Amino acid sequence: MMNTMEFNGYKAVIQYDPEIEMFRGEFLGLNGGADFYAKDIEGLRKEGEASLDVFLEMCREDGVEPRKEYSGKFNLRISPPVHARLVERAASDGTSLNQWVVTVLERAIQTSA
């Protein structure tokens, strides 16, 4: 189960903060921060919509694209023995390490959705 909510095509991750006894939502993939708090699901929906509306309005006023652009590249640090085993596994499947990792990651997000 993923702790996310969607608001007009924008996803937010939801976590419970026991220190303040409230749920916190934080939008993902934005060119800035937008979060919201509430004690229940109904409150999260209301506060999430309001937070997103304010964020999008600020983006319009500033001429900023609200969604973050991703390059498609990221660095991954692993131990040399794991790196060697991954290269071997990719080669045994007849593919490059990069393509093998892409395939594994794509499968992982498909099964978690």
Backbone torsions as a table, in degrees:
resi	resn	phi	psi	omega
1	MET	NA	126.6	177.9
2	MET	-94.4	139.0	179.3
3	ASN	-91.5	67.7	179.6
4	THR	-129.2	155.6	172.4
5	MET	-129.9	152.1	178.5
6	GLU	-117.5	136.0	179.8
7	PHE	-128.9	108.0	177.4
8	ASN	49.1	43.0	177.8
9	GLY	85.9	-0.2	176.8
10	TYR	-107.4	131.1	-178.5
11	LYS	-98.7	145.6	176.2
12	ALA	-129.5	139.3	174.8
13	VAL	-90.1	139.2	-176.0
14	ILE	-115.2	132.4	176.5
15	GLN	-136.9	150.8	176.6
16	TYR	-93.3	132.6	177.6
17	ASP	-107.8	102.1	-176.2
18	PRO	-66.7	-23.1	-179.7
19	GLU	-65.4	-37.1	-180.0
20	ILE	-108.7	0.5	179.2
21	GLU	53.9	46.6	178.1
22	MET	-141.8	159.8	171.9
23	PHE	-88.8	143.1	177.5
24	ARG	-119.6	131.3	174.6
25	GLY	-111.5	140.1	177.4
26	GLU	-135.3	124.2	-179.8
27	PHE	-70.4	143.4	-178.2
28	LEU	-103.9	147.8	172.1
29	GLY	71.9	25.2	179.1
30	LEU	-100.4	158.5	175.5
31	ASN	-83.8	34.9	-179.8
32	GLY	170.5	178.2	-178.3
33	GLY	-93.8	138.9	174.6
34	ALA	-149.0	111.7	178.7
35	ASP	-131.7	172.1	-175.9
36	PHE	-158.5	156.8	-176.6
37	TYR	-132.6	148.0	174.8
38	ALA	-164.9	163.0	-179.8
39	LYS	-90.3	-15.6	-178.3
40	ASP	-148.6	174.9	-176.3
41	ILE	-62.3	-44.1	179.1
42	GLU	-59.5	-43.0	177.6
43	GLY	-64.9	-38.7	177.2
44	LEU	-60.4	-43.7	179.2
45	ARG	-61.3	-46.6	-178.8
46	LYS	-64.1	-49.6	-177.6
47	GLU	-69.5	-35.2	177.4
48	GLY	-63.3	-44.9	178.1
49	GLU	-62.3	-42.9	-179.4
50	ALA	-65.1	-44.1	-179.8
51	SER	-62.3	-44.4	179.7
52	LEU	-64.9	-42.3	178.8
53	ASP	-58.6	-44.4	179.8
54	VAL	-64.0	-45.3	-179.6
55	PHE	-60.9	-47.2	-178.9
56	LEU	-64.7	-37.0	177.6
57	GLU	-64.9	-41.4	178.0
58	MET	-63.7	-38.6	178.1
59	CYS	-64.0	-43.0	178.3
60	ARG	-61.1	-45.6	-179.4
61	GLU	-62.3	-36.9	-177.3
62	ASP	-91.8	-3.5	-178.1
63	GLY	66.7	34.9	-177.1
64	VAL	-108.1	138.3	173.7
65	GLU	-69.2	125.4	-175.9
66	PRO	-69.0	-33.1	-177.6
67	ARG	-88.6	136.6	175.9
68	LYS	-69.9	140.8	174.6
69	GLU	-95.6	138.4	179.7
70	TYR	-109.4	141.3	-177.2
71	SER	-79.2	-20.7	-174.2
72	GLY	88.1	7.9	179.2
73	LYS	-124.8	141.7	169.9
74	PHE	-153.5	150.8	-179.7
75	ASN	-92.4	142.5	179.3
76	LEU	-129.0	125.6	180.0
77	ARG	-104.0	121.0	179.0
78	ILE	-135.9	166.8	-179.8
79	SER	-71.2	151.2	177.7
80	PRO	-56.1	-40.2	177.5
81	PRO	-63.1	-39.4	177.3
82	VAL	-66.0	-41.5	178.1
83	HIS	-57.0	-47.5	-179.7
84	ALA	-61.5	-43.0	179.8
85	ARG	-65.2	-37.4	178.2
86	LEU	-66.1	-41.3	177.5
87	VAL	-61.3	-43.1	178.2
88	GLU	-61.6	-44.4	-179.1
89	ARG	-63.5	-44.8	178.9
90	ALA	-61.4	-44.2	179.9
91	ALA	-62.7	-38.9	179.7
92	SER	-67.0	-24.1	175.3
93	ASP	-89.5	-0.6	178.0
94	GLY	73.8	33.0	-178.1
95	THR	-139.3	168.5	175.8
96	SER	-76.9	160.7	176.7
97	LEU	-59.1	-44.2	-179.8
98	ASN	-58.3	-49.5	-178.4
99	GLN	-65.9	-37.0	178.8
100	TRP	-62.6	-45.6	179.6
101	VAL	-64.1	-41.8	177.6
102	VAL	-57.7	-46.2	-179.6
103	THR	-61.5	-45.1	179.2
104	VAL	-62.2	-44.2	-179.6
105	LEU	-65.9	-40.6	178.0
106	GLU	-61.6	-42.7	177.3
107	ARG	-62.4	-41.4	-178.8
108	ALA	-61.5	-43.2	-178.9
109	ILE	-75.2	-26.1	176.5
110	GLN	-70.2	-39.7	-178.7
111	THR	-77.3	-19.9	-179.4
112	SER	-91.2	-10.3	-177.1
113	ALA	-79.3	NA	NA
